[in-house]
Amino acid sequence: MASLNELEALVAERTREFKALQQKAAEASEKIIGEPVAGGVGLVQVDLTGRLVGIEFDQERLRSLDERRLGRQLVE
């Protein structure tokens, strides 16, 4: 059976590991990935969880784009 000191050391170690994981998760949630839109009309931005953060469009290319195809291009 583990002594009280051993249990306290184990709890302290797990607490440090947990805090380190929390820090990594916080840092990762701030990172944003950009994926080019098919046809080069812009950039779809998502975070590491896959949540949509934003969409940037190339204004020049957007003017000549067939708007009926835009939705499909965003998800391709």
N, CA, C and O atoms as a GROMACS GRO file, in nm:
protein
  304
    1MET      N    1   0.084  -0.117   0.000
    1MET     CA    2   0.000   0.000   0.000
    1MET      C    3   0.090   0.124   0.000
    1MET      O    4   0.192   0.130   0.068
    2ALA      N    5   0.047   0.225  -0.079
    2ALA     CA    6   0.126   0.347  -0.092
    2ALA      C    7   0.114   0.432   0.034
    2ALA      O    8   0.010   0.438   0.098
    3SER      N    9   0.224   0.496   0.067
    3SER     CA   10   0.223   0.585   0.183
    3SER      C   11   0.157   0.718   0.146
    3SER      O   12   0.136   0.748   0.029
    4LEU      N   13   0.125   0.795   0.247
    4LEU     CA   14   0.063   0.926   0.225
    4LEU      C   15   0.155   1.015   0.142
    4LEU      O   16   0.108   1.088   0.055
    5ASN      N   17   0.284   1.011   0.168
    5ASN     CA   18   0.380   1.092   0.092
    5ASN      C   19   0.381   1.052  -0.056
    5ASN      O   20   0.387   1.137  -0.144
    6GLU      N   21   0.375   0.922  -0.082
    6GLU     CA   22   0.373   0.874  -0.220
    6GLU      C   23   0.245   0.920  -0.291
    6GLU      O   24   0.249   0.961  -0.406
    7LEU      N   25   0.133   0.912  -0.221
    7LEU     CA   26   0.006   0.956  -0.279
    7LEU      C   27   0.007   1.107  -0.307
    7LEU      O   28  -0.041   1.152  -0.411
    8GLU      N   29   0.062   1.184  -0.214
    8GLU     CA   30   0.070   1.329  -0.235
    8GLU      C   31   0.160   1.362  -0.354
    8GLU      O   32   0.129   1.451  -0.433
    9ALA      N   33   0.270   1.289  -0.368
    9ALA     CA   34   0.360   1.311  -0.481
    9ALA      C   35   0.290   1.276  -0.612
    9ALA      O   36   0.306   1.346  -0.712
   10LEU      N   37   0.213   1.168  -0.612
   10LEU     CA   38   0.140   1.127  -0.731
   10LEU      C   39   0.034   1.230  -0.769
   10LEU      O   40   0.019   1.264  -0.886
   11VAL      N   41  -0.038   1.281  -0.671
   11VAL     CA   42  -0.139   1.384  -0.696
   11VAL      C   43  -0.073   1.510  -0.751
   11VAL      O   44  -0.124   1.572  -0.845
   12ALA      N   45   0.040   1.549  -0.695
   12ALA     CA   46   0.112   1.668  -0.742
   12ALA      C   47   0.158   1.650  -0.887
   12ALA      O   48   0.150   1.742  -0.967
   13GLU      N   49   0.208   1.531  -0.919
   13GLU     CA   50   0.254   1.503  -1.054
   13GLU      C   51   0.138   1.509  -1.153
   13GLU      O   52   0.150   1.570  -1.259
   14ARG      N   53   0.027   1.447  -1.119
   14ARG     CA   54  -0.091   1.448  -1.207
   14ARG      C   55  -0.146   1.590  -1.223
   14ARG      O   56  -0.194   1.626  -1.330
   15THR      N   57  -0.139   1.668  -1.118
   15THR     CA   58  -0.185   1.807  -1.125
   15THR      C   59  -0.098   1.886  -1.222
   15THR      O   60  -0.150   1.965  -1.301
   16ARG      N   61   0.033   1.867  -1.216
   16ARG     CA   62   0.124   1.934  -1.310
   16ARG      C   63   0.095   1.892  -1.454
   16ARG      O   64   0.090   1.975  -1.544
   17GLU      N   65   0.075   1.762  -1.474
   17GLU     CA   66   0.044   1.712  -1.608
   17GLU      C   67  -0.086   1.771  -1.660
   17GLU      O   68  -0.096   1.810  -1.777
   18PHE      N   69  -0.186   1.778  -1.573
   18PHE     CA   70  -0.316   1.832  -1.612
   18PHE      C   71  -0.304   1.980  -1.650
   18PHE      O   72  -0.362   2.023  -1.750
   19LYS      N   73  -0.229   2.057  -1.573
   19LYS     CA   74  -0.211   2.199  -1.603
   19LYS      C   75  -0.135   2.218  -1.734
   19LYS      O   76  -0.166   2.309  -1.811
   20ALA      N   77  -0.038   2.132  -1.761
   20ALA     CA   78   0.036   2.139  -1.887
   20ALA      C   79  -0.056   2.110  -2.005
   20ALA      O   80  -0.048   2.176  -2.109
   21LEU      N   81  -0.145   2.012  -1.990
   21LEU     CA   82  -0.241   1.981  -2.096
   21LEU      C   83  -0.339   2.095  -2.117
   21LEU      O   84  -0.376   2.125  -2.230
   22GLN      N   85  -0.382   2.157  -2.008
   22GLN     CA   86  -0.472   2.272  -2.020
   22GLN      C   87  -0.404   2.384  -2.098
   22GLN      O   88  -0.467   2.449  -2.182
   23GLN      N   89  -0.277   2.408  -2.071
   23GLN     CA   90  -0.203   2.513  -2.140
   23GLN      C   91  -0.190   2.481  -2.288
   23GLN      O   92  -0.209   2.569  -2.373
   24LYS      N   93  -0.159   2.356  -2.321
   24LYS     CA   94  -0.148   2.316  -2.462
   24LYS      C   95  -0.282   2.332  -2.533
   24LYS      O   96  -0.286   2.378  -2.647
   25ALA      N   97  -0.390   2.295  -2.467
   25ALA     CA   98  -0.523   2.308  -2.527
   25ALA      C   99  -0.557   2.455  -2.551
   25ALA      O  100  -0.614   2.490  -2.654
   26ALA      N  101  -0.522   2.540  -2.457
   26ALA     CA  102  -0.549   2.684  -2.473
   26ALA      C  103  -0.469   2.741  -2.590
   26ALA      O  104  -0.521   2.820  -2.668
   27GLU      N  105  -0.344   2.701  -2.602
   27GLU     CA  106  -0.261   2.748  -2.713
   27GLU      C  107  -0.314   2.697  -2.847
   27GLU      O  108  -0.318   2.770  -2.945
   28ALA      N  109  -0.356   2.570  -2.850
   28ALA     CA  110  -0.407   2.512  -2.974
   28ALA      C  111  -0.537   2.577  -3.017
   28ALA      O  112  -0.562   2.593  -3.136
   29SER      N  113  -0.620   2.615  -2.921
   29SER     CA  114  -0.749   2.675  -2.957
   29SER      C  115  -0.732   2.812  -3.020
   29SER      O  116  -0.824   2.862  -3.085
   30GLU      N  117  -0.617   2.873  -3.003
   30GLU     CA  118  -0.590   3.004  -3.061
   30GLU      C  119  -0.533   2.995  -3.202
   30GLU      O  120  -0.527   3.095  -3.273
   31LYS      N  121  -0.491   2.876  -3.243
   31LYS     CA  122  -0.431   2.860  -3.375
   31LYS      C  123  -0.540   2.853  -3.481
   31LYS      O  124  -0.646   2.794  -3.460
   32ILE      N  125  -0.511   2.914  -3.594
   32ILE     CA  126  -0.607   2.917  -3.704
   32ILE      C  127  -0.539   2.861  -3.828
   32ILE      O  128  -0.423   2.892  -3.858
   33ILE      N  129  -0.612   2.778  -3.899
   33ILE     CA  130  -0.562   2.716  -4.022
   33ILE      C  131  -0.639   2.775  -4.139
   33ILE      O  132  -0.762   2.785  -4.134
   34GLY      N  133  -0.568   2.815  -4.243
   34GLY     CA  134  -0.633   2.867  -4.363
   34GLY      C  135  -0.626   2.766  -4.475
   34GLY      O  136  -0.521   2.708  -4.502
   35GLU      N  137  -0.739   2.745  -4.540
   35GLU     CA  138  -0.746   2.651  -4.652
   35GLU      C  139  -0.797   2.727  -4.774
   35GLU      O  140  -0.904   2.787  -4.768
   36PRO      N  141  -0.722   2.725  -4.884
   36PRO     CA  142  -0.766   2.799  -5.003
   36PRO      C  143  -0.900   2.746  -5.056
   36PRO      O  144  -0.926   2.626  -5.054
   37VAL      N  145  -0.982   2.838  -5.102
   37VAL     CA  146  -1.109   2.803  -5.165
   37VAL      C  147  -1.079   2.757  -5.307
   37VAL      O  148  -0.993   2.814  -5.374
   38ALA      N  149  -1.150   2.654  -5.353
   38ALA     CA  150  -1.131   2.605  -5.490
   38ALA      C  151  -1.147   2.721  -5.588
   38ALA      O  152  -1.237   2.804  -5.572
   39GLY      N  153  -1.062   2.727  -5.686
   39GLY     CA  154  -1.067   2.834  -5.783
   39GLY      C  155  -0.991   2.958  -5.741
   39GLY      O  156  -0.984   3.055  -5.816
   40GLY      N  157  -0.932   2.956  -5.621
   40GLY     CA  158  -0.850   3.066  -5.575
   40GLY      C  159  -0.925   3.194  -5.543
   40GLY      O  160  -0.867   3.302  -5.548
   41VAL      N  161  -1.054   3.183  -5.509
   41VAL     CA  162  -1.132   3.304  -5.480
   41VAL      C  163  -1.120   3.350  -5.336
   41VAL      O  164  -1.173   3.455  -5.300
   42GLY      N  165  -1.051   3.274  -5.252
   42GLY     CA  166  -1.038   3.317  -5.114
   42GLY      C  167  -0.976   3.212  -5.025
   42GLY      O  168  -0.910   3.119  -5.071
   43LEU      N  169  -1.000   3.230  -4.896
   43LEU     CA  170  -0.939   3.145  -4.794
   43LEU      C  171  -1.042   3.119  -4.684
   43LEU      O  172  -1.098   3.212  -4.627
   44VAL      N  173  -1.066   2.990  -4.654
   44VAL     CA  174  -1.153   2.952  -4.543
   44VAL      C  175  -1.064   2.931  -4.421
   44VAL      O  176  -0.962   2.863  -4.430
   45GLN      N  177  -1.103   2.990  -4.308
   45GLN     CA  178  -1.022   2.982  -4.186
   45GLN      C  179  -1.098   2.903  -4.079
   45GLN      O  180  -1.214   2.931  -4.050
   46VAL      N  181  -1.030   2.802  -4.022
   46VAL     CA  182  -1.089   2.721  -3.915
   46VAL      C  183  -0.989   2.711  -3.801
   46VAL      O  184  -0.868   2.728  -3.820
   47ASP      N  185  -1.040   2.683  -3.679
   47ASP     CA  186  -0.949   2.658  -3.568
   47ASP      C  187  -0.918   2.509  -3.565
   47ASP      O  188  -0.968   2.434  -3.649
   48LEU      N  189  -0.838   2.466  -3.470
   48LEU     CA  190  -0.796   2.325  -3.467
   48LEU      C  191  -0.907   2.228  -3.433
   48LEU      O  192  -0.891   2.107  -3.449
   49THR      N  193  -1.021   2.279  -3.386
   49THR     CA  194  -1.136   2.191  -3.361
   49THR      C  195  -1.223   2.179  -3.484
   49THR      O  196  -1.319   2.102  -3.485
   50GLY      N  197  -1.190   2.255  -3.590
   50GLY     CA  198  -1.268   2.252  -3.712
   50GLY      C  199  -1.378   2.356  -3.718
   50GLY      O  200  -1.456   2.360  -3.813
   51ARG      N  201  -1.385   2.441  -3.617
   51ARG     CA  202  -1.488   2.546  -3.612
   51ARG      C  203  -1.451   2.656  -3.711
   51ARG      O  204  -1.337   2.702  -3.715
   52LEU      N  205  -1.549   2.697  -3.790
   52LEU     CA  206  -1.527   2.803  -3.887
   52LEU      C  207  -1.498   2.934  -3.815
   52LEU      O  208  -1.575   2.977  -3.729
   53VAL      N  209  -1.388   2.997  -3.850
   53VAL     CA  210  -1.347   3.123  -3.788
   53VAL      C  211  -1.376   3.239  -3.884
   53VAL      O  212  -1.418   3.347  -3.840
   54GLY      N  213  -1.355   3.217  -4.012
   54GLY     CA  214  -1.379   3.324  -4.108
   54GLY      C  215  -1.354   3.280  -4.250
   54GLY      O  216  -1.300   3.173  -4.276
   55ILE      N  217  -1.395   3.366  -4.342
   55ILE     CA  218  -1.372   3.344  -4.484
   55ILE      C  219  -1.322   3.477  -4.541
   55ILE      O  220  -1.385   3.581  -4.523
   56GLU      N  221  -1.209   3.472  -4.610
   56GLU     CA  222  -1.155   3.590  -4.676
   56GLU      C  223  -1.168   3.568  -4.826
   56GLU      O  224  -1.138   3.460  -4.877
   57PHE      N  225  -1.212   3.670  -4.897
   57PHE     CA  226  -1.228   3.659  -5.041
   57PHE      C  227  -1.130   3.751  -5.114
   57PHE      O  228  -1.097   3.860  -5.067
   58ASP      N  229  -1.083   3.703  -5.229
   58ASP     CA  230  -1.005   3.786  -5.320
   58ASP      C  231  -1.107   3.868  -5.398
   58ASP      O  232  -1.178   3.814  -5.483
   59GLN      N  233  -1.114   3.996  -5.371
   59GLN     CA  234  -1.218   4.081  -5.430
   59GLN      C  235  -1.214   4.082  -5.582
   59GLN      O  236  -1.319   4.086  -5.646
   60GLU      N  237  -1.097   4.078  -5.641
   60GLU     CA  238  -1.087   4.080  -5.787
   60GLU      C  239  -1.144   3.952  -5.848
   60GLU      O  240  -1.219   3.959  -5.945
   61ARG      N  241  -1.110   3.839  -5.792
   61ARG     CA  242  -1.161   3.711  -5.845
   61ARG      C  243  -1.308   3.691  -5.813
   61ARG      O  244  -1.380   3.627  -5.890
   62LEU      N  245  -1.352   3.745  -5.703
   62LEU     CA  246  -1.492   3.731  -5.663
   62LEU      C  247  -1.585   3.799  -5.762
   62LEU      O  248  -1.697   3.753  -5.784
   63ARG      N  249  -1.541   3.907  -5.821
   63ARG     CA  250  -1.625   3.981  -5.917
   63ARG      C  251  -1.658   3.898  -6.040
   63ARG      O  252  -1.767   3.911  -6.096
   64SER      N  253  -1.567   3.813  -6.082
   64SER     CA  254  -1.590   3.734  -6.204
   64SER      C  255  -1.644   3.595  -6.174
   64SER      O  256  -1.655   3.512  -6.264
   65LEU      N  257  -1.677   3.568  -6.049
   65LEU     CA  258  -1.723   3.435  -6.009
   65LEU      C  259  -1.872   3.418  -6.031
   65LEU      O  260  -1.950   3.510  -6.008
   66ASP      N  261  -1.910   3.301  -6.076
   66ASP     CA  262  -2.052   3.266  -6.088
   66ASP      C  263  -2.102   3.236  -5.947
   66ASP      O  264  -2.063   3.136  -5.886
   67GLU      N  265  -2.189   3.322  -5.894
   67GLU     CA  266  -2.235   3.308  -5.755
   67GLU      C  267  -2.305   3.175  -5.728
   67GLU      O  268  -2.313   3.133  -5.612
   68ARG      N  269  -2.356   3.109  -5.831
   68ARG     CA  270  -2.422   2.979  -5.810
   68ARG      C  271  -2.320   2.871  -5.773
   68ARG      O  272  -2.358   2.769  -5.716
   69ARG      N  273  -2.194   2.894  -5.804
   69ARG     CA  274  -2.090   2.795  -5.773
   69ARG      C  275  -2.016   2.824  -5.643
   69ARG      O  276  -1.941   2.740  -5.595
   70LEU      N  277  -2.036   2.942  -5.586
   70LEU     CA  278  -1.959   2.982  -5.469
   70LEU      C  279  -1.975   2.887  -5.351
   70LEU      O  280  -1.876   2.847  -5.290
   71GLY      N  281  -2.097   2.850  -5.317
   71GLY     CA  282  -2.121   2.758  -5.205
   71GLY      C  283  -2.046   2.628  -5.220
   71GLY      O  284  -1.984   2.579  -5.126
   72ARG      N  285  -2.051   2.571  -5.340
   72ARG     CA  286  -1.979   2.446  -5.366
   72ARG      C  287  -1.829   2.464  -5.353
   72ARG      O  288  -1.760   2.377  -5.300
   73GLN      N  289  -1.779   2.576  -5.401
   73GLN     CA  290  -1.635   2.600  -5.394
   73GLN      C  291  -1.587   2.616  -5.250
   73GLN      O  292  -1.475   2.577  -5.217
   74LEU      N  293  -1.670   2.673  -5.165
   74LEU     CA  294  -1.630   2.692  -5.025
   74LEU      C  295  -1.613   2.560  -4.952
   74LEU      O  296  -1.528   2.549  -4.864
   75VAL      N  297  -1.693   2.460  -4.986
   75VAL     CA  298  -1.686   2.333  -4.912
   75VAL      C  299  -1.602   2.227  -4.982
   75VAL      O  300  -1.582   2.119  -4.926
   76GLU      N  301  -1.554   2.254  -5.100
   76GLU     CA  302  -1.469   2.156  -5.170
   76GLU      C  303  -1.331   2.150  -5.108
   76GLU      O  304  -1.246   2.074  -5.154
   0.00000   0.00000   0.00000
